[in-house]
């Protein structure tokens, strides 16, 4: 079972315990007005530039492992 299936089943289990009609109506309205948005997102020139710069950084090995970044962040927070 996928993670999405687990989440869906957990939501269904919780919904089955709700008896408040107003609460259920609000949830129904939220779910029925939400749709999967498959629109193409238009990026600005600056967003495209930043993504291209990120690609170049990755290609050239200019990256910091997550655990190292956590250490740097912790040191920065201690200095405040």
GROMACS elastic network, one bead per residue, 0.5 to 0.9 nm:
[ bonds ]
;  ai    aj funct       b0    kb
    1     4     6  0.81904   500
    1     5     6  0.60747   500
    1     6     6  0.68420   500
    2     5     6  0.51358   500
    2     6     6  0.64002   500
    2     7     6  0.87712   500
    3     6     6  0.50635   500
    3     7     6  0.62423   500
    3     8     6  0.85807   500
    4     7     6  0.51303   500
    4     8     6  0.60779   500
    4     9     6  0.85545   500
    5     8     6  0.50485   500
    5     9     6  0.60727   500
    5    10     6  0.85360   500
    6     9     6  0.51592   500
    6    10     6  0.61330   500
    6    11     6  0.86210   500
    7    10     6  0.50946   500
    7    11     6  0.61987   500
    7    12     6  0.86385   500
    8    11     6  0.51484   500
    8    12     6  0.62285   500
    8    13     6  0.86723   500
    9    12     6  0.50278   500
    9    13     6  0.61432   500
    9    14     6  0.86721   500
   10    13     6  0.50650   500
   10    14     6  0.63025   500
   10    15     6  0.86104   500
   11    14     6  0.51723   500
   11    15     6  0.60838   500
   11    16     6  0.86771   500
   12    16     6  0.62461   500
   12    17     6  0.89825   500
   13    16     6  0.53539   500
   13    17     6  0.70109   500
   14    17     6  0.54219   500
   14    18     6  0.69363   500
   15    18     6  0.53563   500
   15    19     6  0.85511   500
   15    24     6  0.80198   500
   16    19     6  0.79422   500
   18    21     6  0.82275   500
   18    23     6  0.79914   500
   18    24     6  0.72107   500
   19    22     6  0.89680   500
   19    23     6  0.81835   500
   19    24     6  0.75496   500
   20    23     6  0.53626   500
   20    24     6  0.62350   500
   20    25     6  0.86350   500
   21    24     6  0.50900   500
   21    25     6  0.60089   500
   21    26     6  0.85816   500
   22    25     6  0.50066   500
   22    26     6  0.61729   500
   22    27     6  0.86176   500
   23    26     6  0.51542   500
   23    27     6  0.62535   500
   23    28     6  0.85803   500
   24    27     6  0.50236   500
   24    28     6  0.60091   500
   24    29     6  0.85378   500
   25    29     6  0.61198   500
   25    30     6  0.85650   500
   26    29     6  0.51085   500
   26    30     6  0.61956   500
   26    31     6  0.86907   500
   27    30     6  0.50252   500
   27    31     6  0.61658   500
   27    32     6  0.84617   500
   28    31     6  0.51837   500
   28    32     6  0.58897   500
   28    33     6  0.84351   500
   29    32     6  0.51648   500
   29    33     6  0.60240   500
   29    34     6  0.84393   500
   30    33     6  0.55290   500
   30    34     6  0.62326   500
   31    34     6  0.52128   500
   31    35     6  0.79077   500
   32    35     6  0.74883   500
   34    37     6  0.86555   500
   37    40     6  0.87435   500
   38    41     6  0.88364   500
   43    46     6  0.80406   500
   43    47     6  0.58857   500
   43    48     6  0.63574   500
   44    47     6  0.51650   500
   44    48     6  0.63357   500
   44    49     6  0.86121   500
   45    48     6  0.51512   500
   45    49     6  0.61154   500
   45    50     6  0.86553   500
   46    50     6  0.61382   500
   46    51     6  0.86186   500
   47    50     6  0.51042   500
   47    51     6  0.62277   500
   47    52     6  0.86071   500
   48    51     6  0.51187   500
   48    52     6  0.61363   500
   48    53     6  0.85610   500
   49    52     6  0.50909   500
   49    53     6  0.61167   500
   49    54     6  0.85917   500
   50    53     6  0.50098   500
   50    54     6  0.61545   500
   50    55     6  0.86642   500
   51    55     6  0.62422   500
   51    56     6  0.86901   500
   52    55     6  0.50459   500
   52    56     6  0.62922   500
   52    57     6  0.86740   500
   53    56     6  0.50770   500
   53    57     6  0.62117   500
   53    58     6  0.87130   500
   54    57     6  0.50180   500
   54    58     6  0.62642   500
   54    59     6  0.86287   500
   55    58     6  0.51754   500
   55    59     6  0.61665   500
   55    60     6  0.86261   500
   56    59     6  0.50244   500
   56    60     6  0.60767   500
   56    61     6  0.85118   500
   56    62     6  0.83485   500
   57    60     6  0.52072   500
   57    61     6  0.60794   500
   57    63     6  0.67006   500
   58    61     6  0.51501   500
   58    62     6  0.58839   500
   58    63     6  0.62452   500
   59    62     6  0.77186   500
   60    63     6  0.84247   500
   61    64     6  0.87813   500
   64    67     6  0.83718   500
   64    68     6  0.64438   500
   64    69     6  0.62919   500
   65    68     6  0.53164   500
   65    69     6  0.62829   500
   65    70     6  0.87756   500
   66    69     6  0.50147   500
   66    70     6  0.62259   500
   66    71     6  0.87873   500
   67    70     6  0.50202   500
   67    71     6  0.64575   500
   67    72     6  0.88200   500
   68    71     6  0.51042   500
   68    72     6  0.63221   500
   68    73     6  0.86434   500
   69    72     6  0.50120   500
   69    73     6  0.60800   500
   69    74     6  0.85284   500
   70    73     6  0.50732   500
   70    74     6  0.61203   500
   70    75     6  0.86665   500
   71    74     6  0.50780   500
   71    75     6  0.62411   500
   71    76     6  0.86013   500
   72    75     6  0.51956   500
   72    76     6  0.61970   500
   72    77     6  0.86614   500
   73    76     6  0.50226   500
   73    77     6  0.61210   500
   73    78     6  0.86350   500
   74    77     6  0.50639   500
   74    78     6  0.62087   500
   74    79     6  0.87134   500
   75    78     6  0.51457   500
   75    79     6  0.63927   500
   76    79     6  0.52039   500
   76    80     6  0.68068   500
   77    80     6  0.54496   500
